Amino acid sequence: MKKKVFITGASSGIGEYLAYAYAEKEYIVGLAARREDRLASVLSKCKTLGGDGKSYPLDVLEAEALKAAIDDFISLPGDVDTIYANAGVGGSDKLSSGDSKAMNRVLKVNILGVTNTVLPFIPYLKSQNKGKIAVVSSVASFRGLAYHSAYSGSKAAVRNFCQGWDGALHKYNISVSAICPGFITSEMTDEVDVHQPFKLDTDVAVKKIIRAVERRKKVFIFPWQMRFLMVPVMKHAPDWIIRKFNM
Ligand SMILES: NC(=O)c1ccc[n+]([C@@H]2O[C@H](COP(=O)([O-])OP(=O)(O)OC[C@H]3O[C@@H](n4cnc5c(N)ncnc54)[C@H](OP(=O)(O)O)[C@@H]3O)[C@@H](O)[C@H]2O)c1
């Protein structure tokens, strides 16, 4: 029986490289994101790598369209092995704009986009009594970031969801992993003009992610420098130190 993986945010960056890595393992991939042309080219590369699958051009905020795509994906032959709620956006809070629009956009995509992706799969995963769910959070989830609190807050929220979901779904042999990357090469980090320590190439990062998800890690913080240095500092350093680094 073929295995299937569903990935949101598969048109670039981490999601794109996750798709290639699973295609090499001959999975059937379900790829979701808004940019139809990019998804089509990712899918066609997946086919050349040994995979097969389908692309679903959609916005993760369109819950009904996403549910219809998930139902279609479930109906394809094979078992659903893993789901990645990976789609996400960054962006400044625009704290002094007098308008909540910028923050709300980040909160919606990064939080509701995740629930819209994960929840429709749960009855199916329970019925097959197995499955792995991975949600891409961030090391940014460990401290409220000045100017980017919607981003850090949204990533903290979904990391917290993972803990709750894992507790509730454990008895159905369903694991839920919160993936907390540091800096990884992608369109998101290309756009940010700040020092990005310990940055990893995308293909290297996805290998680490897949290994952690297959081992059913509950929280995976990487690279190791982030796990042992940056996250402890972010969690425990006094505000005056954090302010100095503008984190
Ligand atoms: N790169 C890093 O250093 C880093 C670190 C920590 C966490 N992360 C997280 O990793 C995830 C992937 O980001 P990335 O770094 O790979 O950046 P990216 O290259 O910008 O990828 C983001 C993906 O999300 C999709 N997306 C955004 N809004 C969407 C929406 N409303 N509906 C459907 N798809 C949407 C984008 O596709 P379309 O534009 O085609 O819709 C794209 O495929 C994000 O959740 C990000 O927060 C990244």
The ligand as a MOL file (V3000), in Angstrom:
LIG
                    3D

  0  0  0     0  0            999 V3000
M  V30 BEGIN CTAB
M  V30 COUNTS 48 52 0 0 0
M  V30 BEGIN ATOM
M  V30 1 N 12.4910 29.6920 7.1020 0
M  V30 2 C 12.6650 29.8090 8.3970 0
M  V30 3 O 13.7390 30.2080 8.8680 0
M  V30 4 C 11.5590 29.4310 9.3440 0
M  V30 5 C 11.8530 29.3640 10.7100 0
M  V30 6 C 10.8450 28.9990 11.5950 0
M  V30 7 C 9.5930 28.6780 11.1190 0
M  V30 8 N 9.3340 28.7570 9.7840 0 CHG=1
M  V30 9 C 7.9890 28.4180 9.3370 0
M  V30 10 O 8.1020 27.4800 8.2780 0
M  V30 11 C 6.9240 27.5320 7.4820 0
M  V30 12 C 7.3050 27.5630 6.0130 0
M  V30 13 O 7.9210 28.8050 5.7210 0
M  V30 14 P 9.1900 28.9380 4.7770 0
M  V30 15 O 10.3050 29.3990 5.6120 0
M  V30 16 O 9.3510 27.7390 3.9470 0 CHG=-1
M  V30 17 O 8.7600 30.2130 3.9250 0
M  V30 18 P 8.1540 30.3840 2.4660 0
M  V30 19 O 9.1120 29.9040 1.4380 0
M  V30 20 O 7.6940 31.7930 2.4290 0
M  V30 21 O 6.9140 29.3920 2.4720 0
M  V30 22 C 5.6560 29.7260 2.9980 0
M  V30 23 C 4.6380 28.8260 2.3250 0
M  V30 24 O 3.3560 29.0840 2.9180 0
M  V30 25 C 2.4250 29.2830 1.8710 0
M  V30 26 N 1.3470 30.1660 2.3120 0
M  V30 27 C 1.4490 31.3850 2.8860 0
M  V30 28 N 0.2330 31.8920 3.1270 0
M  V30 29 C -0.6580 30.9700 2.6860 0
M  V30 30 C -2.0710 30.9160 2.6470 0
M  V30 31 N -2.8320 31.9170 3.1210 0
M  V30 32 N -2.6580 29.8250 2.1200 0
M  V30 33 C -1.9170 28.7970 1.6290 0
M  V30 34 N -0.5680 28.7930 1.6580 0
M  V30 35 C 0.0450 29.8610 2.1720 0
M  V30 36 C 3.2280 29.8920 0.7250 0
M  V30 37 O 2.6220 29.6150 -0.5210 0
M  V30 38 P 1.7500 30.6140 -1.4110 0
M  V30 39 O 2.3550 31.9770 -1.2820 0
M  V30 40 O 1.8640 30.0200 -2.7720 0
M  V30 41 O 0.3690 30.5210 -0.8610 0
M  V30 42 C 4.5140 29.0970 0.8460 0
M  V30 43 O 4.3880 27.8660 0.1620 0
M  V30 44 C 6.1510 28.7630 7.9620 0
M  V30 45 O 5.1040 28.3680 8.8230 0
M  V30 46 C 7.1930 29.5510 8.7400 0
M  V30 47 O 6.6220 30.3700 9.7190 0
M  V30 48 C 10.2850 29.1230 8.8960 0
M  V30 END ATOM
M  V30 BEGIN BOND
M  V30 1 1 1 2
M  V30 2 2 2 3
M  V30 3 1 2 4
M  V30 4 1 4 5
M  V30 5 2 4 48
M  V30 6 2 5 6
M  V30 7 1 6 7
M  V30 8 2 7 8
M  V30 9 1 8 9
M  V30 10 1 8 48
M  V30 11 1 9 10
M  V30 12 1 9 46
M  V30 13 1 10 11
M  V30 14 1 11 12
M  V30 15 1 11 44
M  V30 16 1 12 13
M  V30 17 1 13 14
M  V30 18 2 14 15
M  V30 19 1 14 16
M  V30 20 1 14 17
M  V30 21 1 17 18
M  V30 22 2 18 19
M  V30 23 1 18 20
M  V30 24 1 18 21
M  V30 25 1 21 22
M  V30 26 1 22 23
M  V30 27 1 23 24
M  V30 28 1 23 42
M  V30 29 1 24 25
M  V30 30 1 25 26
M  V30 31 1 25 36
M  V30 32 1 26 27
M  V30 33 1 26 35
M  V30 34 2 27 28
M  V30 35 1 28 29
M  V30 36 1 29 30
M  V30 37 2 29 35
M  V30 38 1 30 31
M  V30 39 2 30 32
M  V30 40 1 32 33
M  V30 41 2 33 34
M  V30 42 1 34 35
M  V30 43 1 36 37
M  V30 44 1 36 42
M  V30 45 1 37 38
M  V30 46 2 38 39
M  V30 47 1 38 40
M  V30 48 1 38 41
M  V30 49 1 42 43
M  V30 50 1 44 45
M  V30 51 1 44 46
M  V30 52 1 46 47
M  V30 END BOND
M  V30 END CTAB
M  END
